[in-house]
Amino acid sequence: MQIFLAPACDSTDLKNAVEAKNNDYGCYIIAKLSSREMPSSGLLFTIGDANYYGGYYNEPLTSGNRYMLHVVAEIPREVNK
């Protein structure tokens, strides 16, 4: 699962927060989590907690700014046996 913040962008060319800032790109990935990292009871995820998730920096949010959050889930295809 990928979580990204986006005012408006093309989701096929997402970057991490540092690359996005350096290239003046409005959106960026803040986390990538595998199913192994998610407890069966669910996950409480704090946006902007300044931690790294799957190699992506969850950059602190700026007070007064508006953000749009998108969650992308990748569901593996079931392989026929």
N, C-alpha and C positions, 0 to 999 in steps of 0.2 A: 504494500500500500504506500502511495506517495501522498504527501500533504504539501500543498503549495499555496502561497499567497499571490493574488493577482488582481491588479486594478483592471488590466486588459492586456492580454498577450496571446501568443500562439503556443499552446501547450506542447507542441512537438519539439520546441527548442528551449526547454527550460534549463536553467543554470542554478548553481548554488548562490547564496546571498552575495558573496564577495565578487564572483564573476558578473552577476547581474548589476551590481553597483558600478563596477569598472567599465562595463559596456553600456551603461545607461538603459538597462533593460528593466521594465516595470514589474516583472514577476520573477519569483524564484522558488525553488523547492526548499522546504524547511525540514523535511524528515522523510526517511524511507524506512519502513518497518517490515520485517518479515513475519510470517505467521508464527514462527518460533518465539518471537519477542512479544507476542500479544497473549496475555493470560486469557483463559477460557471465560473468565468472569467479565471480560471487557478491558478497556484501557482508558484511563483518565490521562489526557494529553494536554499539557499547558502550552499554548502558543506563545512564543516569545520568551522562553525560559533560559535562553543563552546556552543551551546544551547542544551536543551533536547527536544526530540520530541517523544511522546508516551512512555516515560520512557527510551529512548535510547539517549546516549550522542553523539552528532555530533562533534567528536574530531577534533581539528584543524589539518590541513595537514602540513606535513613537506616539506619545500622547497627543491627541487631537487629530491624528490621521485616521482616515477610513480605510479599512481593508476588506477584501473579499477572499474568503477561504474556499478552496476546492479540495476535495479528497478523491483520489483516483485509486481504485482497487483493481489489482490484477488477479484475475481468477484463472488458475491453471485448468487447461482442458483435461478431462478425464480420459485416460488412455484405455482403449478396449483391450481386454486380455485374451 
